[in-house]
């Protein structure tokens, strides 16, 4: 009997030690991991900690280089407006050099839920960043000044000729179905915008704070960024483009774009435990 009590005592001591070790492993700041990954959200850098055996939390930044691309866009309605006949003698360029810029760097806070205490997990949280993800603008500042001046003259002539039902179309830069008219500084900018706060839901494998020193994580999910909208900064100030701005076309591109309400996120990450 005495030996039995001794065995039970040692067993209880061992269980208490394991429980204490387990409690020390979990909890905010008790164990910290870091990760570096790559995927559709760019290059990710994050830190993580374990809350319970089933829940972890991680936060970080996703860096996407501000990729830029230059191209030429045609000036529209030029042939339909006889500028010399209405007394306008400035030179209108047949095309304009524009630059497109991608801006998708974001931050994130994500909660990993491991329902089976295994590497499989369900992840929920949010990404957040700037609402402008694509911008298109004239590369040289003020390069559209002659187009702005021509439109001022056209509007003046149209106002004087209303009695004869004579109306000349304004001139602008053709971007797909859209006609972009410059502001009084000779500039124009079109932007594609989504919500700055983007809830996330996905699944994955691997622990953000590995029990060993090094591990691997895989994520697959979607950001819910709302309906993308196209805005124009031009002659009429800043306004959202609609199908009425498609220069007589059907606006199909706008309809299709507005239905893309989620952004796919696939990431592969190398993680390590530093504490």
N, C-alpha and C positions, 0 to 999 in steps of 0.2 A: 504493500500500500504506500509506503514511504517513497519507494522508487516511482510509483505511478504519479504521485503528487509532484515529484521532481521533474518527470518527463512533461507533465502538463504545464508546469511552471516555465520550463524552457520553451515550450511551444508558444505559450502566451507572450513570452518576451520576444520571441522571433516574430510573431504576428504584429505585435506593437511596433517593432522596429520597421517592418515592411510598411505598415500603415503610416508611420511617421515619415518614412522616406517618400511614400506616395503623396502625402500632404505637402511635403516640401517641394515635390516636383511640380504640382499644380498650384495655380494662384497667380494673380497679376505680378509680373516681375520675378517670380521664382525661377522660371526658365525662360530664356530669351533666344529666339532664332532670327537669322537674317537670310534673305534670299535674293537671288539675281536671276532674272528670266528674260525670255523673249517671246513675242507672239503678236497677235493682231492689235494689241494695245500699245505696242512699242517695246522698249527696253524697260523692264520693271525692276525697282529696287524697293525692298520692304523689310520691316521688322515685325516679329510676331511673338506672342506669349500664349501659354496654356491657362485657361480659366478653370476647367474641370477636365476629367478624363474624356468627356464627350464634346467639349466646346473649346475652340481656340479663336483668337482674334488677331488680325494682321492689318497693318496700315502701310501705305507706301506711295510711290510716285511712278508714273508710267511716261517715259520720255519718248516722244516722236519728233524726229528732226523736222524743222520747219522747211519742208521741201518746197522749192520754187521752180516754176516752169514758165518760160517766156514764149509768146507766140504772137501772130498778127491776126487782128479781127477786121473784117470789112466794115466800111462806113456805109450805112444803108440809106435808101430813099434819095441818094445823091442825084441819080439820073432823072428821077421824077420831079425834081425841083430846078427849074431854069434860073439859077442864081443871078446870072448876068442880066436877065430880063427884069428882075426885080431890084436891080441896082446894087447888088452885092458883088464885090470884086476880090475878096480875100481868097486865098488858095485853100481848098478843102482837100485833105489827104484822102486817097482811096482806101487806105487801111491804117490802122493804129496798132503800135506795139503795146501789148498788155502783159501783165505778169499774174500768174496764179499762185497762191500760197496755201499750203496745208498746215493747219494748226490744231493738233489733237493731243497735246500733252495734258495729262489728267492726274489727279490724286485718287486714292481709294481707301475705304475702310470696309473690311470684309469679316464676317463671322463664319467659321468652319464648324459644322455640326457632324460629328462622327457617330451615327446611330448604333453601330455595332462594335465600337472600340477598335476598329480596323482602319486601314488607310483610306477606305472609301468614305466620302463625305458629301454633304450638301452645303453649298456656300450661298449666303445671302448678304447683301450690304449695298454699297453705292459707290459709284464713280462720280467725280465732280471736276469741272474745268470750265474753260471759256466757252461761251455759246457759239462763237464764230469758228467753224471748222474749215471752211474754204472761203478765200477772198480772191476776187479778180478785179484788177485796177490798172489804169494806164501807167506804164512804167516811168515815163518822163512827166514830171509835174507840170501841169498847165498845157500839155500837148494838144488838148481838145478845145483850146480857146477859140479857134476859128469856127468850129462847129457850134459852140455856144453863141457866138456873134451872128452866125447865119440863122440860127433858130430865132433869135431876137428879131431879125429882119423879116423872117417868114411870118412870125406872129403879127408883126406890124402890118404887113401887106394883107394877111388874111383878115385882120380886123377892118381894114379899109375896103375890102372887096366882099363883105358879107352880103351886100344887096344883090350881087351877081352870082351868089352861090359858088364863088371861086375860093378854093382852099388848097394850099400847098402843104404837103406833109413835112413834118419836122425831120431833121437829120439826126442820126445817132449811130452808135456802135452796135453791130449785130452780134449778140451772144446767144447762139442757139435760136430759139423762137423769139427771144426778147430783143427789144430795141432800147438801148441804154443811152439816155441823153445827158450830157455833162452839166455840171453846175457852173456858177458864175466865176469860178476859178479855173475853169477848163479841165476839170477832173471828174471821174466817174468811178464808182466802186460797187460791185455786186457781191453779196455775201450769202453763204449758205449757213443757216443757224439752226441749232437744236437746243434742247434744255441743258442748262449748266449742271443740274443735279440729275443723275441717271441711276435709278435703282438697278441692282444686278441680282440675277439668280442663275445658279449653275450647279454642276456636279464636278467632282474631281477625285484624285487619288494622291495619297501621300500626306504626311504631317508637316505643318509649317515649322514646328519645333521637333525635329527628329529625336528619337530616343538614342540613336547613335549620333556621332558627330556630324555626319554628312548624309543627305537624303535627296530625293527627287520628287517634285510635285508636278501634276498635270491638271489643268483646269479647262473646262468647256462650259460656256454659258452665254448669256446675252445681257447687254445694257439696254434698258428701256429709256430711250432719249426723246420720245415724243415725235410728233410730225415735223419733219424738216421744213423750213420756210426760207424763201429767197427774198432778200431785201436789197433795195437800190438806194445808194446815196448819189443823187444827181440833181437835175434841174428843179425837181419838185420837192427837194429835201429828202428825208429818209422815209421810205414807205415800203410796204410789203408788196411784192409783185404777185399779180393774180393772172388768171387766164385772159383778162382784158388787156394785159400788157404784152401779149404774144404776137403782136403785129399781124393779126388776121389768121394766124395758125391755130391749130386745135388745142395747144397747150398740153399735149400728151406727156411731155417730159415732166411738167409740173405735177400732173395727176399721179404719175408713177412715183415720183420722188416723195410726195406727201404720204404715200402708203408705207414707206420704209421706216417704221417706228422703232426698230430694234437694231442694235449693232452687235455682230457676233464676236465673242471673245474666246480665243484659244491660246493658251499659254503653257510653256514648258519652263520649269524653274529649278535651279539648283539651290538647295537650302542647307544651312548649317546651324548647329547649336553652339552658342558662345557662352552660355551660362547654364 
